[in-house]
Amino acid sequence: MATFLHRIGRFAFRRRWLVVLLWAVVLGAVGAVAAGTTNTGSSGLSLPGTESQRAFDLLAEKFPAANAEGASARVVVRAPEGQRVDAADNRAAMEKVLTELKGSSSRIAQVSDPFAAKTVSADGATAYAQVTYTVGAADLTDADHTGIDKALDAGRDEGLTVEASGDALAEPEQGMTAEAIGFLLAALVLVITFGSLVAAGFPLLTALVGVGVSTSVITAVSATFELDSSTSSLASMLGIAVGIDYALFIVSRYRAERADGYDAREAAARANGTAGSAVVFAGVTVIIALAGLAVVNLPLLTAMGLAAAGAVVIAVLVAITLVPALLSFGSERVLGRARKRGAAPAPAQGAKVTVGRRWIALVMRRPAAVLVLAVVALGTLALPATDLKLGLPDDGSKAPSSTQRKAYDLLSESFGPGFNGPLIVTVDDRTPSTASDAAASLGKDIAALPDVKGVSPAAFNKAGDTAIITVVPGSGPTTDATKDLVASIRSLAGKSQAQNGARAMVTGTTALNIDVSDKFSAAIAPYLVLVVGLAFLVLILVFRSILVPVKAALGFLLSVLASLGSLVAVFQWGWLKDLVGLEQTGPIMSLMPILLVGIVFGLAMDYQVFLVTRMREAYVHGADPRTAIETGFHHSAKVVTAAALIMISVFAGFIGSHEAIIKALGFALAVAVALDAFVVRMTIVPAVLTLLGKHAWTLPRWIDRILPEVDIEGEKLARRDPAAGQDPAPDAVPQFSGRY
């Protein structure tokens, strides 16, 4: 691997204009295709293999008009305190609101009359109108949103309380704000790390190229696959983070090779062969973790995982091809302060005592105590995860100041807490009479269940073979009582089918939320086995060790549990929520844990590979285990610290996103990277390696014989004569001397 990437590095350095031109052509081509794509994605959530999804599919087939994909809004009107909405003045004011709504857009399909539709509360104080559009929410314009706002203001001016909810009120995208914040913070870290604008600029430039290509591809294929907007945000988030980090490692290694006396072209090639090998294998672990999300069989999660994995693939390709090419343009200026000081390597003895040296000395002096302290600290942070509650975002989870949340609260107060989460029961049979009898019987049985506020009469399709029964729970959508009610209705449905043969299913947002949680709970164990197993094999190949991969996997579990605990404490309990701009706490989105596991595992293995490969490299080149740990840490600590700070900056920038999942994911990933890089990889890892000694680098002989040699440490490069391109004589092979 090292030799192959060495050749690529030399070629890219020598043919820099060709490499730059090829990437420019790729970026321009996919960008042009993306520019011609008009589809803005889909926010729909489907869950194959679940009862709620089968019922949704049945409704789409049997009631096509009711399942039209037009946007909708629910406008809620409340009369002044002590008054009714059907009073003359209030009714006239409401009519004005309805008139404004009808004229607010040419895309309006229908605006219901609350009095004709009988959508007035029992006390007469509150009513709501249903607004439907001829186009989907993604196709609504700013003018359409403004029209709704003007209609709401018209009612407010008349003294009514008027709020609205629904996907027709979806706010326009906020553009690249989150990405820009993270990018600027990353740039600051790079300038401080390298002390050179050129050296800092290369990782930023290559990250922009990689993200530009990946997001353009995602945009281009969104017309075919209807990708969710979160898909592009996640790919952009990870693409920027790993793109900068991967380039950072190669540029940093280039500067080290120049300090060891190699000329610019050979230093670039060697950096690509050594650091580039670590980049490739780190990227492979991230890709495995992200692509493995497909095992959950949730289209949204699969799309997010594959898109993010694609962004990482592009980031790796950019790092091992474009970075060496750019180094040839600024081969001297990229050295920054090192160029001014001179390229002579510092002596191994009497080296400057840095914070990193003090830290590793402390860890290795008391490895057992440090290990116990770090594990206890992470375990404490993980404790809130025991109270993890999952759910899907709805208007009840929006900020209290938003009109969607106010409308949600008005409906809950006036029509009952279960009104915002109705259950839809479908009953179907090939024989209409059987379907009719089964629907009538099941409706009566459901009405007799506890915590049921209302059951609507069965509504049949034209063929009469499928019925819909709407059930309004007495409790809110996210309560345990409603979950128990769904289970009870499904139990009744099973008994009904056994008696008369008609199939009955429960669906609706509340039922879908329950099915999502159950599906994720069942999928996380096989997902972990698959991802950790495959990555374990990759790490055995990289480190030629059993214990090092085991330690890496256990460290990852500590990181992800601690980050989940932090997520619960802030986003569910509300601790320090003002610091992240969180207005409303609530359940964690159902797909968050498994998505977090996949991403954190991949990133954790990044730091594992980058840090421990330098330690193994020193060990392979002749150092004893303790010296290898010290040397590898010394050469990697600064770069890993910078890489972690960059990822933290990028992820923290997304905390400002208006998308709930991206905001929470940005926070969780920033915390996870901080804990994994500084507590697990730079504290627990050296402590464990110190305790293991030489046993950390051993591998059973029978496994060693069957594993291919990937040479990630660059052993073959150490024997290579740069001038002749051939191996020198054995006595000319450089020996380990504390610097390499």
N, C-alpha and C positions, 0 to 999 in steps of 0.2 A: 504493500500500500504506500509506504513512504517513498519508495523508488518511483512508483508510478506518478504520484503527486509531485515529486521532485521534477520529473520530466515536464509535467503540465506547467509547473511554475516557471521553468526555464523558457518554455515555448511562449507563455503569456508575456513574460518579461521582454523577450526578444521581439515578438510580433505584437507589440502593444496596440498599435493602431488597428490591426485586424480584429483583435479581441474586443476593443472598445466599439468598433463599427458593428460587429455582430450583435452585441448587446443593445446598441442603439437601434438596430433594425428590428430586433425582437420586441423591444419596448414600443417602438413606433407602430409596428404591425398590430400587436394586441391592443394598444391604445386606440388605434383607428377603428378596430372592430368594436371595442367597448363604447366608443363615442357614437357608433351607429346603433347601439342597443337602446330601445325605448322602455323595455320592461324594468320596473322598479322593485321587483321582488314580491314575495308573498310572506305574510305573517301568519299563515294558517299552520295549525298544529295537528298532525295526524299520528295515530298510534296503532299501527297494524297489529292484528292478533288479539285486540281487546274487545270486550263486549260493547263499550261505548263507541268505538270506531265502527264496528259492524252496524250498530244502530244508526250512526250518522250516514253511513253508506246506503243503508236501506231508505232513509229519509230522502237522500239525494235522488234515489231511483224512483221512489213512489210519489214523492211530493216535490217535483222539480221546481215549481213556481215558488214554493216556500223556501227553497234552498238557493235562490238566485244569489250571485256573489256581489250584489250591490252593497255599497256602504250604507250604514244606518246610524241614526242618532235618536236618543230618547230625551225629549225636552220636558222637564218637570217644572210645574208651576204651583206655587203655594200662595194662598191669599194672606193678606195681613192678619196679624194675630186676632183671634176672636171672630173672623169673618169666614164666609164660604166662597168657593170659586164660582158658584153658580149665582151669586148675587149680581144684580144688573151691571154695576160698574166693573166688577172684577171679570164678569163674563165678556163684556165689551173689550176690556184690556186684553183678555186671552185671545179673543178673535183677532185683535190687531197683531198679536204675536204669530198666530197661525198664518195670517195673510203675509206678514213679512217673511216667514219661512218659505211659503210657496213661491214667493218672488225672489228668493235669495239666490237661486241658481237655476239655469236651464236643465241641469242634471237631476233635479228633484223628480222622483217618480210618484211619490204619494206623501201626504201629510194627514195623519188621522185626526178626527175630531174626538176629543176626550169624552164628550157627552154622548155622541153617537156610539162610540166604541165602549162606553161604560168603564172608562179607566179613571174613575174618580174614587178617592178614598171614602171609607165608610163615614167619616166625620165631615166630608164635603170640603175639607180645607186644602186638599192637594189633588192634582190631576196631572196626567202626563200624555203627551202626544208622540206618536211614533213617526219618524221621518225616514224615508227610504230613498236611495239614489239609484240611478240607472248604471252607474259605474262603481268600481271598487274603490276602497279607501285610498289606495296608492295613486289613483288617477285623479283625485280631487285636487283642485288648484288652490292657491292662496285666496283667490276671489271667493271660492266656495266656503272656505273657513271664515272669511270676513263676513260673508252673508249670514252665517249662523250667529256670529257674534253680534251683528247689528240687530237681529231678531230678538236675541236675549236682552240686549240693552233696551229695546223698545218696550218690553214688558216691565223691566226694572224701573224705567222712567215713569210708568203708570202706578208704581207702588207695589208691584208683585215681586215675589222672590222667584227668580227664573234661573235654573241651572240645566246643564245638559251633559249627557254621557254617550258613549258609543264610539265606534271606530271612525266615524265621519269627523270627529274632533281631533284626530291624530295630528300632532304638531309636525311641521316640516323638519327634516333632518337638520342637525346643528353643524353639518359640514365636518371639517377636519380639526375642530377645536381641541378635542382630547388628544389626537395624534400630535398636534402642534405643540401642546404643552409638554408632553413626554419627550418629544424630539428636542426641544430647546434645553430641557434639563439634561438630557443625554449629552448634548453638545457641550454643555458646561463641564460635565464630568470628564469628558474626553480631553478638553483643553487643559484641565488641571492635571490629568494623568500624564499626558504626553509632553506638555509644555510647548506644543507646536501646533499652529493652526492647520498646517498641511497634514500632519499625522492625525489630528482630530477630524479633519475634513474627509479623509478617505473612508473610514467606517460609515460616516453619515451619508456620503454620496452613494456608496454601494448599497446601503440599506434602502435608500430612496429608489434606486433602480430595482432592487428586488421586490419591494412593496408595490412599486408602480406596475411591474409585470404581473405579480400575483393578483392584485386587486382588479387589474384590467381583465385578466382571464376570468375571474369570478363574475365581473359585471357582464362579460360577453356571454357566459354560459347561463346567466340568471334567466334569460329569456326562455331557455329550454327547460331548466330545472326549477324555476320559480324559487330561488334561494331567498331565505329570510335576511332582513337587513343586518341582523346580528352576525350572520355568517361573514360578511365582509369586514365588520368591525373586529371580530375575533382574529381573522387572518391578518388584518392590518396591525393589530396589537402585537401579535406574536412575530409577524414578519419584521417589524421595526426592531423589536427587542433582540431576537436571535441574529438578525442581519447585522446589527451594530456589534453585538458580542463576538460573532464569528470573525468579522473583519478585525476587531480589536485584538484577538488572540494572534492572528497572523501578522499584523503590523507590529505588535509587541515582540513577537519572536524574531521578526526581521531585524529590529533594532538590536536585539541581543546577539544575533549572528554577526551583524556588522561590528559590534563591540568585541567579538571574538576574532576579528581580523579578516573576515571573508569580504570579497568584493560584492558590489550591489547585486549583480545577477545571481551569483551563487547563494548569497544570503537570502534573496527572495525565493529561490528554488528550495533551499533547506527549510526555510520557514513554512513553505507550502507542504514540504514532505513530512515535517514533524507536527507543527501546530495544525496544518491542514488535515492530517490524519485524525487528530483529535476532533477537529470540526466535523469530519465525515461521520465518525462513529457516534459523536454526541448527537448529530442531526438524525442519525438512524434511530436512536433511542426515542427521540422526540416524535419522529414520524410513526414509529410503532405504537406509541402511546396514543397519538391522535387518531390514526387510522383504525386502531382497535375499538374506538367508540362505535364503530358500525355494528359490533356484536349486540348492542342494545336493541337494534332494529327499530329505532325511532328516526324517521327521515330527517327531521330537523337537526338532531344531534349528529347523525351520519354526515349530513352536508357540512355542518360546522367543523367536524373533525377532519374530513377529507380536504376541505378548503384550507384549513390551517396547516395540515400536513403538506399540502402543495406549496404553501407559502414558505415552509421550512425547507423543502426540496430546492426551491429557487434560491433561497438565502444561502444554502450550502454551495450550489453551483456558482453563484456570484462570488462567494468568498474565495473559492479555489481557482477561479479563472480571472475575474476582473480585478481583484485586489493585487495580485502580482503584476498585472499590466499597469495599474495605476502607480505602483511602487517605482516602476521604471521612469515615470514622468517626474517624480519628486524623490529620487533615490537618496539625495543628500539632505534636502530640506525636511524630510520626514523624521530625521534624527533629532531635530530640535536642540534642546540643551546638551544632549549627548555629543552632538557634532562640535559644539563649542568647547566642551571639556576635552575632546579627543577620544579616539576609539580604543585606546589601550585598556584592556581589562584590568579591573582592580584585583589585587592579590587576594587569595583565599583567606590568608591569615590577617588578623587585625581589621577585618571588614567593619564598616560602620554599623553600630548597633541601632537598629530601627525598631519601630513599634512591632513590626511583624516578627523580628528575631526575638524580642522580649516575650511576645505572646507564645510562640512555638516553644520557647525554652520553658515557660511556665507550664504549658500543657504537658510537655514531655517529662517535666520534673515530678508532677503529681497527676499522672494520667488517670488513675482510678477515681480520685476525688473529683477531677474535672468532668469525667464521664458521668458520674452519678449526679452531680450538680446540674449538668446540661439536660440530662434525661428528665430529672424531676421538674425543671423549669418548663420544658416542653409539655410534659404531662399535665402540669397545672394549667397551661394555656389551653390544653385540649379538653379540659373538664366541661366547659359550656356546651361542647358538641353532644353531650349526653341528652341535652334538652332540644336537639334539633327538630324543628317542625317544618315540613315541606308543604308547598302549595304553588299554585299558578297565579301570576299577577292578575289582578282585576282592578276595577275602579275603587274598590275599598282599600287597596294598598297604595293609592296615589296620595300625593301631598294634600293635607287638609285644606290648603288654600286653593286647590284646583277646582274648577267647576265640575269635573267628573266626580271627584270625591264628595262634593256638596250634594250633587244629584243622587249619588249612591246613598248618602245618609238620609236625605229627604224621603226617598222611596222606602228605606228600611224603617224609618219612624212611622210612616203613614200606612204602609201596606204589610209591615212585618219583616223581620230580619231575613226570612227565607225567600222573600220576593226577588232578591238580587241573585239567587242561585236556584232557580226552579229545576226540577228533574223532569225529563221527558221519557215517558215509557212508550215503547212501540209494541204493537201486537199485530202479527201477520200470519196468514194461513192461505193456502191456495183456494180454500172454500170460503167465500164471503160470510156465509152464515156462521161458520165455526169461528171466524175472526171476530164477528159481532158479539156472539155469546161469550167468548173468552174475554173480550175487552170489558164488557159489562160486569162480568163476575170479578175480574181482577180489579176493576175500579172500586167496587164495593169493599173488597178485602183491603186495598191500600188505604181507603178512607178510615178504616177501623184501626189502623196502626197508630201508635203514639207518635207525637211530634209531627203530625200532618195537619197543616192549617187548611188546605183546600185541595180538592181534586176536580179537575174540569171534566165535563162529559167527553166521551171519546169522539174524536173527529176523524172521519174516514176519507180515503182518497176516492177518486172517481170509480175505480174498479171495485171498491168495497172490500178489498182483501188486506188492507193495512190500516191500522188505527193509531192515533196519537193521543196519549193521556198526559196532561200536564199536572204535575204534583208540586205544590208549594210547601216546603218544609216549614216547621215552626221555628227552627233555629237557623243561624247564619251559615253561609256556604262552607266555612272552614272549621266548623265545630265538630266535635266527636259525635254529637247527637245526630247530625246530618249524615255522617259517615255510617253510623249504625243503621240509619233509616234506609240508605242505599242498599246495604247488605240485606236488610229485612225484605225490601221490595224484590230484590233478586231471588231471594229464597222463595217468596210467593210466586214469582214468575216460573221458577223451576217446577214447583208443585202444580201450577196451572197447566204447564206444557205436558206434564205427565198425565194429567186428567183428560184434557181435550185435544192435545196435539198441536195447539197453536203456540208459536214461538213468541216470547215476550222478552224485551231487553230494556235496560235503563241507560240513558245517555244524558247529555247536557254538560255544561262546563264543570259543574260540581262532580258529576260522575267521572268525567274525563280526568279531572284532577286526581281523584282517588286511584284511577287505573294507572295514571302516570307514576304516582308514588309507588304503587305496588310493583310496577314493571321495573322501575329503577332499583328497588330493593332486591328484586330477584336477579337483576342483571349485574350488580356490582361485584359479586363474588366471582362469577366466571370471567368477568372483564379483568379483574385484578390478576387472576390466575394466568390468563392469556398474555396480558401485557407484561407483567412481572416475569413470567416464564420466558418469553421471547427476549426481553431485555437482559435477563440473567444470562442467557446463552451468548448474547452479544458481548456482555461485560467479561465473561469467562474468556472469550476470544481475545479481547483487548488486553486484559490484565494477566492472563495465564494463571488464574487463581480462583479458588472456590470461596474463600473467606471474604475477600474484598467485595465481590458481588452481593454476598449475603448481607454484609454490613451496609452496602449501598441501599439495598431494598428496605432494611429495617430503619435506616435513617430517613428514607422517604416517607415511611408510615408515620414517623414522629412529626415530620414537617407538615404533612397534609392534615393530620388530626389537629395539630396546633393551629393551623390556618383556619380549619373549619370551626374550631372553638372560638377563635377571634371573630370570625364572620357572624356566628350566632350572638356573641356578646354585643356586637355593634349593631347589626342589621335586624336582629330579632329582639334582643333585650333593650337596645337603645343606649348602651354605654358609649359615651364620647361621640354620639351620632352627629352632634353639631360640627365636629371637626371635619367630617366628610360630607357635610351639606345634606344630611339625610333628614327629611321632614317627617317621614312616616315609617315606623317599624312594622314588621309583620313576618309571616313565614318565609323561609328561604325558598327560592324557586326550585321546583322539583328536580330539574336537570342539573342544578348547580353542583351537588356533591360529586357525581360521576364525571362531569366536565372538569371540575377542579382536580380530581384524582388524575385524570389523563394528562392534563397540562402540567401540573406540578411534578408528576413523575418524570415526564420528559425533560423538564428544566432542571430537576434535581440531578438527573443523570448527566446533564451538561456539565455542571460544576464538579461532579464526581470524576468525569473523564478528564477535564482540563486540569484539575488539581492533582489527582492521583497518577496520571500518566507522567507528569514531571518527576514524581517521587519514584515511580517504577523505572523511568528512564535513567535516573541517577543510580538506582540499584543494579540495573542491567549493565551499566557502564563501570561497575566495580565498587560502588560505595557499600558500606555496611548498612543494615536496616535503619539505625538511628540517624546516621549521616544522610541517608537517602531522604528520610522524612524532612530533616532540617533543610537540605538543599532544595528539594522539590517545593517545599513551602516558601522558602525564600524567593525562588524564581517565579512562583505562581501567585503568591498572596496579593501583591499589588494589582496584578491584572485581574484576578478573580474578584477582588474587591471592587475594582472599577466596573467590571462586567455586571456584578450584582447591583451596584448603584445605578447603572444604566437601565437594567431591567426594572428595578424598583421605580425609577423615574418614569419610564414609559408606562408601566401599569398604573402607577398613581395618577398619571394624567387622565386616565379613563374613569377615575372616580367622579369626575365632573360630568360624565355622560348622562343624558336624560333617559336612556334605556336602562331599566331596572337591572336586567341580567348583566349588562356590560359594566354598570356602576359597581355592583356587588362583586363581579368577577375581577375587576381591576383592583379592588381593595384586597380581596382574598389572595390574588397572585402576588401583589406587592408584599404582603405580610409573609406569604409562603417563601418567596425568594429570599427575603431578609433572614428568616429563620433558618432556611436550608443552607444558604451560603455561609452565614456567620456563626451559627450555632452548630449545625450538623457537619458541614463539610470542613470548616476551618477550626472546629473545636473537637467534636466527637470523633471525626475521622482520624486526625493525627493521634488522638488519645488511644483509640482502639488499635491503630497500627503499631503504636509504641508497645502496647501490651502484648500484641501478637508476635512482634519481632520478625524473624525470618519466615515464620510459619505463614505470614500474610501473603507471601509471594510464592508459595509452593502449590504444586498441582500434581495430582496422581499421575504416575507415568503413563498409564493406559489412556488417560484422557489427553495428556500432552501429545501422545503419538498420533491420535486421530484428528487433533485440531490443526487447521491450516495455520501457517505462519503469516501474520499480517504486518509485522514489523512496524507497529505504531510508534515505537521509541526511536526509530531511525538508526538501528544498529548498522545496517548496510551503508547508510549515508556516512556514518562515522568512519568507515573503512574506505570511503570513496576518495579518489584523488580528483579534486575539482578541475584541475588543468587537463589531465589526460582522460578523465571520465572512466578510469579503471581502478581496481583495488590496488592499494600499495602493498608492499611486502609486510609480512606479519610483524616485524619489529618496528614498522612505521605506524602501526595502528595506535591512535591516540588513546591514552589511558585516562581514567577518571581522576580529576584533580580538584574537584569541588566546583568547577565551572565548566560549562560545555556549551 
